[in-house]
């Protein structure tokens, strides 16, 4: 396990506690990525230094600490520009990793589906292309001639950039094909009259555990950041007996790189198709207010802020009575692990997403018996009676689906 030193910067609009909380999260990211934090340094600085991000003097101080602790790398809690990363590595003499690189590493390890892997690779390609020019800065000085003639160094950089741009274009095409197939699957879900519910929230809030509890299925869940990346959908029965489709989505995190938001936009579109969002919050986390703000900002960015939302405080098993009481206003307090509060939550989901259903009587000639399979998808069949010429079906469905059924019969 690599030993690392963490570095955070406190600007004028950020408190010391907020920086410490962010570094705690960065420490968890390091652990998830297989590294151990052995020290941390915080610098108060209003604006990043263009050459070193932190001041040169603070960089020298980090060099001394790294040598004293025999650390393998230095991890910054912010995104570094390529030139800053290069200068820091030259001065400190250790590998420099920024928060973006750390998250990309974890995403690359956690992605399981083909689409997830393609999306991570695309984000990695964008990250690396920005660093090519600085990797080749020594070669750039070999440029020959005045004006337009290019030397071997610049040609090599441009060649590498072109290869990366070509690969990004190829990845975009592959992701688009997968998106088309998923859209077909989504259309099938919509035609089945099963409302979709999206589980969204900060990473490690217990979203996968909630899906596992509600669906009674073998869903992978772990007490680590980004334990699951790929969206997973399961059928869940509501208290009234009807079913919904519940989808677990990728967890959000503070300072989530914009390249990753862009890369995972197609995956996040699962949220945009939902009739309701369950915003799951780790109620035991002392930094939960910041987590809530981060999730709401990302939802706003992808256009999901006007979808009906139920606020769900999870991990109630870690709270005492008074702590639970403080969270109950306009929210649902549950323990996905112990199924505490689940019944009340599901009643709220049913009330939010289920359209008003009415009972209808339908008489069909036996020649129309072939549409029965379609009826089962559009309605709940309450009873069936048969005589010599017709079958009488009592069914329950929404007004919208009743129109579909009548149109289906007319078409025959």
C-alpha angles and dihedrals in degrees: 000000000000118000114225141183117220123220127197133177124216113207125191093266095050127077125224090244091055091052091049090050091050091050089050088056091046088053089055090050089052091050091050089051093050101261133119122222111224100169146000139209128197124195126194106225129149097203129025117253107247092222104037106010086226121048119284090241091054089048089056089050089053089051090056092047093047092052092045093051094036090232121180098213146001119233120202120207092221138053113273127211113240093250091050091051091048094048093047093050091051093048100040097035095221137097111279118211125182128206092260093056091048093053091045090054092052093046090050091052096043100044110106108168124070092246092051092051092048092050092050091048090052091053090047092051091052090049094050096044090061089056099049096087092056093045088057099040093117092051091050089068089065091070106135130220132008120287120359106003112111126209127221094267096058092043090054092051093047090047092052092047091051091051090051093047089050091050092049090052090050091049090050090054093049092047090049091054091051089047090054091053091047091050089056089052090048092051088053089053092050091051090052090065091233110138116227121232120193123209109212133170149113117313114276093017091126101262095142091046089053092051090048092051096045097044095038087223135131099264117164113245129168137173094246136099112272093003087163129025108171120080114252125195127201135172114248127189118226124217092262092056099255122120135234133188111244118199126194110210135197114287121249126229139189114272091013104183113253090227088062093047088052093045093050095041092107090052091047089054085081084077093052093057094052124111088211139012123218104209102204117201129186098238092193095058112102090210095053095121089062090046091053091050091050094051094047091049093053092046088052091049094053093043099254099117096100096054114106108266135197116202110224122189107202133192093048087157086076094055133080124229096268093049091052092048091055091058102047099087109108090340143086120239114207145155109222088189095057098025090241113161093004096123093055091047093051091050088055091049091051092050091048103047109025115094118219109279126208133195117246133182117220128189115198131183114232089250088070095052090108091074093062091095089057091049091057089057095048101040147017109256108222100178143346129210127184135201132168097283109018145029121223116212127190110203140172122217146136122277090251093054092045087060089050091051093050091048089049091054093046090052089058 
